[in-house]
């Protein structure tokens, strides 16, 4: 099942017309050998692995939930050579944080969906900001959109571009969280990052003329 999913997603990624915007910051980090923490909404994650590869990223560990659907995601990522750390910003959070910190210390980039694994949709949980503080890694928000796409009736509005679609990928500026940040600073950073990520998604949708719909495609 995982092999089939990896094959289908890779085939879609090869067929679409990619358009990246705002990628100078993440490319500069990669060229400098500076690991970073990639943050993307759960419903806009399926194309992020390919977007990461396209900007030159190669070594990444992805935080994947301990729910059963996480098994499929982890196995699918393994077909592309990407590692997984099991846990989440809720269940298994301590184990997940330890695994991600070990990966950061080993020089890996990290990836996390801060509204996963079960939502609420586009509500940023505190784990990503705390992980950035503890690891010292800058957070790089990213999203994508496509008008010719299937939008699933799931809690996250999972968006799968269809073959041949134009996929717009928007990268945000790297955000650093001071290691000595106090509670007020962390809360403010969490709110600012959530607003940035929502704004990126809205701008990506606007670029392709996409409207939120419940009937599956647009």
C-alpha positions as CSV (number, residue, x, y, z in Angstrom):
1,X,0.0,0.0,0.0
2,X,2.8,2.4,0.9
3,X,4.7,1.6,-2.3
4,X,1.6,2.3,-4.3
5,X,0.9,5.6,-2.5
6,X,4.6,6.7,-3.0
7,X,4.4,5.8,-6.7
8,X,1.1,7.7,-7.3
9,X,2.3,10.8,-5.4
10,X,5.7,10.7,-7.2
11,X,3.9,10.4,-10.6
12,X,1.7,13.4,-9.8
13,X,4.8,15.4,-8.7
14,X,6.5,14.7,-12.0
15,X,3.5,15.7,-14.0
16,X,2.6,19.0,-12.4
17,X,3.9,22.5,-13.3
18,X,5.8,23.8,-10.3
19,X,6.0,27.4,-9.4
20,X,8.0,28.4,-6.2
21,X,7.9,31.8,-4.6
22,X,9.8,33.1,-1.6
23,X,12.3,30.2,-1.7
24,X,15.5,32.3,-1.4
25,X,15.5,32.0,2.4
26,X,15.3,28.3,2.6
27,X,17.8,27.8,-0.2
28,X,20.2,30.0,1.6
29,X,19.9,27.9,4.7
30,X,20.5,24.7,2.7
31,X,23.6,26.2,1.0
32,X,25.0,27.3,4.3
33,X,24.5,23.8,5.8
34,X,22.1,25.2,8.4
35,X,19.4,22.7,9.5
36,X,15.9,24.0,9.9
37,X,12.4,23.1,11.0
38,X,9.9,22.9,8.2
39,X,6.3,23.7,9.2
40,X,3.2,23.1,7.1
41,X,-0.5,22.5,7.7
42,X,-1.6,18.9,7.8
43,X,-3.9,19.3,4.8
44,X,-1.2,20.8,2.7
45,X,1.5,18.3,3.3
46,X,1.4,15.7,0.5
47,X,3.5,17.8,-1.9
48,X,5.9,19.3,0.7
49,X,8.3,16.4,0.4
50,X,8.7,17.0,-3.3
51,X,8.9,20.8,-2.7
52,X,11.7,20.2,-0.2
53,X,13.6,18.1,-2.7
54,X,13.3,20.7,-5.4
55,X,14.9,23.5,-3.3
56,X,17.9,21.2,-2.5
57,X,16.9,19.5,0.8
58,X,18.1,16.0,1.2
59,X,18.3,15.0,4.9
60,X,15.1,15.3,6.9
61,X,13.2,13.6,9.7
62,X,9.4,14.1,9.8
63,X,7.3,13.9,13.0
64,X,4.5,11.5,12.2
65,X,1.7,10.6,14.6
66,X,1.3,7.3,16.4
67,X,-2.2,6.8,15.0
68,X,-2.7,4.0,12.5
69,X,-2.7,6.3,9.5
70,X,0.8,7.4,10.6
71,X,2.1,4.0,9.7
72,X,1.1,4.4,6.1
73,X,2.6,8.0,6.0
74,X,5.9,6.8,7.5
75,X,6.2,3.9,5.1
76,X,5.4,6.1,2.2
77,X,8.1,8.6,3.2
78,X,10.6,5.8,3.6
79,X,10.2,5.0,-0.1
80,X,11.6,8.5,-0.8
81,X,14.5,8.1,1.7
82,X,12.9,10.3,4.3
83,X,13.1,9.3,8.0
84,X,10.2,9.4,10.5
85,X,10.0,10.2,14.2
86,X,6.9,8.8,15.8
87,X,4.9,11.1,18.1
88,X,2.9,14.3,17.8
89,X,2.3,17.6,19.4
90,X,-0.3,15.8,21.6
91,X,-0.1,12.0,22.0
92,X,3.5,10.8,22.3
93,X,4.7,14.4,22.5
94,X,7.6,13.7,24.9
95,X,8.9,10.8,22.9
96,X,8.5,12.7,19.6
97,X,10.3,15.7,21.0
98,X,13.2,13.6,22.1
99,X,13.5,11.9,18.8
100,X,13.3,15.2,16.9
101,X,16.0,16.8,19.1
102,X,18.3,13.8,18.5
103,X,17.7,14.2,14.8
104,X,18.5,17.9,15.0
105,X,21.7,17.3,16.9
106,X,22.7,14.8,14.1
107,X,22.3,17.5,11.5
108,X,18.9,16.6,10.0
109,X,16.3,19.1,8.9
110,X,13.0,18.5,10.8
111,X,9.4,18.6,9.5
112,X,6.2,19.0,11.5
113,X,2.5,19.6,10.9
114,X,1.6,21.8,13.8
115,X,-2.2,21.3,13.6
116,X,-1.9,17.5,13.5
117,X,-2.6,14.8,14.0
118,X,-6.3,15.5,14.4
119,X,-6.7,19.3,14.4
120,X,-8.3,21.6,14.9
121,X,-7.5,22.6,11.3
122,X,-5.0,25.4,11.0
123,X,-4.7,25.9,14.8
124,X,-1.0,25.9,15.6
125,X,-0.2,23.8,18.7
126,X,2.7,24.9,20.9
127,X,5.0,22.0,20.1
128,X,6.6,23.4,17.0
129,X,7.6,26.7,18.7
130,X,8.9,24.8,21.8
131,X,10.9,22.4,19.5
132,X,12.4,25.4,17.7
133,X,13.4,26.9,21.0
134,X,15.0,23.8,22.3
135,X,16.8,22.8,19.1
136,X,17.9,26.3,18.1
137,X,16.7,25.6,14.5
138,X,14.9,28.3,12.5
139,X,11.3,27.6,11.5
140,X,10.6,27.7,7.8
141,X,6.8,27.8,7.0
142,X,5.7,26.4,3.6
143,X,2.5,25.7,1.8
144,X,1.1,24.9,-1.7
145,X,-2.1,25.1,-3.6
146,X,-3.5,24.0,-6.9
147,X,-6.8,24.8,-8.5
148,X,-7.0,21.5,-10.4
149,X,-7.0,19.3,-7.3
150,X,-9.0,16.9,-5.2
151,X,-10.0,18.3,-1.8
152,X,-11.0,15.5,0.5
153,X,-13.8,15.7,3.0
154,X,-11.5,15.2,5.9
155,X,-11.0,17.3,9.0
156,X,-7.9,18.9,7.5
157,X,-9.2,19.6,4.0
158,X,-6.5,17.4,2.5
159,X,-5.6,18.8,-0.9
160,X,-4.1,16.5,-3.6
161,X,-3.2,18.1,-6.9
162,X,-4.3,16.2,-10.0
163,X,-1.9,15.2,-12.8
164,X,-0.9,18.2,-14.9
165,X,-2.0,20.8,-12.4
166,X,-0.1,24.1,-11.7
167,X,1.2,23.8,-8.2
168,X,2.2,27.1,-6.5
169,X,4.5,26.6,-3.5
170,X,5.0,29.5,-1.1
171,X,7.9,29.6,1.3
172,X,7.9,31.9,4.3
173,X,10.9,33.7,5.8
174,X,12.9,31.7,8.5
175,X,11.7,32.4,12.0
176,X,14.0,32.0,15.0
177,X,12.9,31.5,18.6
178,X,15.4,32.5,21.2
179,X,16.5,29.7,23.5
180,X,15.8,31.9,26.5
181,X,12.3,32.9,25.4
182,X,9.9,33.4,28.2
183,X,6.3,32.2,28.2
184,X,4.9,35.5,26.9
185,X,7.4,35.4,24.0
186,X,6.6,31.8,23.2
187,X,2.8,32.6,23.1
188,X,3.4,35.6,20.9
189,X,5.6,33.6,18.6
190,X,3.0,30.9,18.4
191,X,0.3,33.3,17.4
192,X,2.5,35.1,14.9
193,X,3.5,31.8,13.2
194,X,-0.1,30.7,13.0
195,X,-1.1,33.9,11.3
196,X,1.9,33.6,8.9
197,X,1.0,30.1,7.9
198,X,-2.7,30.9,7.4
199,X,-1.7,33.9,5.3
200,X,0.7,31.8,3.2
201,X,-2.1,29.3,2.5
202,X,-4.6,32.0,1.6
203,X,-2.0,33.7,-0.7
204,X,-1.3,30.3,-2.4
205,X,-5.0,29.7,-2.9
206,X,-5.4,33.2,-4.4
207,X,-2.5,32.7,-6.8
208,X,-4.3,29.8,-8.4
209,X,-7.8,31.2,-8.1
210,X,-8.8,28.5,-5.6
211,X,-12.0,28.8,-3.5
212,X,-12.8,26.6,-0.5
213,X,-15.4,24.1,-1.6
214,X,-16.9,21.0,-0.1
215,X,-17.7,19.0,-3.3
216,X,-14.1,17.8,-3.7
217,X,-12.7,19.6,-6.7
218,X,-12.3,23.1,-8.1
